[in-house]
Every structure is written in C-alpha cells, then in structure tokens.
Amino acid sequence: MTKLVAILPLAAIEAALAVAPGTALAADFPPGDYYAAPAPIVSGWAGPYLGANAGYQWGSVSNSPTKPSGIVGGVEGGYNWQSGRFVYGAETDLELSGADATVAPVEFSTPWLGTLRGRGGIAFSNVLVFGTAGLAYGDLRADTTGLTEAHTSIGWVAGGGVEVGFAPRWTAKAEWLYLDLAGRNFSVTSTTNGLAANLLRVGVNYHF
C-alpha cells in the first residue's frame, strides 16, 4: 500500500510533463480555426457585368475588291441567368474601329460598329464556353478625292468564345465574331456596298 501511494504522485507528474508541451504549443496560437478556404473565383455566373475589349478586325466590302482591316476596341455589358451548368443571357457592345483599305480611287473604312446579341453556354466551375448571335450595326465610309460618304447599316452577327474567372468578380474572355452588314447605295462608287467582317478580340469583365 505504501509503494502504491509513492507511485501515484510520480505517475501524475509524468502525465503532467507529457501534456505540458502540447498545452504550451496551443497557448502560442489564438483560438479558432487555423484554415480558411479561399474565396471562390466565380461563385456563379448570374447577374450583370460590364467590361472592355480589344482585338483585330478584317473583312471585305461587297462589289469592291477592298478588304478593310485594323485594330478594334470598345466596351461591353450584359446580364446572365444560370440554371445548373447552363448559362444564358444578353450582351451588347460598342466598338471603335481602325479597319480601312484603299483600292484606288476609293478608301473604305468602318469607324464604329456595335452588336446586340443573345448568349448561351455551359459553365465548368470558373470556365464558361459560349455561343452568341444577334443584331449587328455600324458605319461603312467611302472616301475618294474630295468626297466622303458614310452610311449606317444593319445586319447580323454570330460567333463564340470562352470566358474564365481569374479573380473574385473578374473574368477574362477570348471571342470570335462574324458580322454581315447590309449593302447601301453609295454615290461615290455608283453601286451598292456592304461589309462582311471577322472580329477576334479579348476582354475583361467585372461581375456585380
């Protein structure tokens, strides 16, 4: 019995020493969770967004060998709805264009253009693959010696692309569009001229 009484305090001391390092280590850190999951880059695609884009335009003018090409850039905005992986919505954009070309004696250019499109695609987490189609409109301008003539035309546009979330509320996209603007009668060429053009562009969007 005397031996048992002597052993019990010794065992208690050893247990206290074993627990003490862990207790001291825990005391060095504040209480609470030590891991916080990073915020999702894209929590969902639904809602409004606004952005800007830049790229390159090339194409051709009907009833003319002229092939205007050049840099294009502008602003865009839209709204998405989402059902499961399916994302659909509408987007509009307005672009300034430096595309032009000259076949003597006429220079054709497209100072500005815009689109109003429906858009739909499939989302894979922070990646959206989409197709788009709708209305296109813009100016086709003809310059010849001492004369300038411009007409605004309406037509159609279609294309597709991919959009990727890279930071909270921010996405980047790459997109190709093909547009066809109806021909208009030009006095300086004495014929009907329209524009068919490709747009290859990249952009960034902020999702509200």
Secondary structure as the mmCIF struct_conf table of DSSP 4:
data_model
#
loop_
_struct_conf.conf_type_id
_struct_conf.id
_struct_conf.beg_label_comp_id
_struct_conf.beg_label_asym_id
_struct_conf.beg_label_seq_id
_struct_conf.end_label_comp_id
_struct_conf.end_label_asym_id
_struct_conf.end_label_seq_id
HELX_RH_AL_P HELX_RH_AL_P1 THR A 2 ALA A 27
TURN_TY1_P TURN_TY1_P1 ASP A 28 ASP A 28
BEND BEND1 PHE A 29 PHE A 29
BEND BEND2 PRO A 31 GLY A 32
BEND BEND3 TYR A 34 TYR A 34
HELX_LH_PP_P HELX_LH_PP_P1 ALA A 37 PRO A 40
BEND BEND4 ILE A 41 ILE A 41
BEND BEND5 SER A 43 SER A 43
BEND BEND6 TRP A 45 TRP A 45
STRN STRN1 GLY A 47 VAL A 61
TURN_TY1_P TURN_TY1_P2 SER A 62 ASN A 63
BEND BEND7 SER A 64 SER A 64
STRN STRN2 SER A 69 SER A 83
TURN_TY1_P TURN_TY1_P3 GLY A 84 ARG A 85
STRN STRN3 PHE A 86 SER A 97
STRN STRN4 ASP A 100 VAL A 103
TURN_TY1_P TURN_TY1_P4 ALA A 104 PRO A 105
STRN STRN5 VAL A 106 SER A 109
STRN STRN6 TRP A 112 PHE A 124
TURN_TY1_P TURN_TY1_P5 SER A 125 ASN A 126
STRN STRN7 VAL A 127 THR A 144
TURN_TY1_P TURN_TY1_P6 THR A 145 GLY A 146
STRN STRN8 LEU A 147 ALA A 167
TURN_TY1_P TURN_TY1_P7 PRO A 168 ARG A 169
STRN STRN9 TRP A 170 PHE A 186
TURN_TY1_P TURN_TY1_P8 SER A 187 SER A 190
STRN STRN10 THR A 191 HIS A 207
#
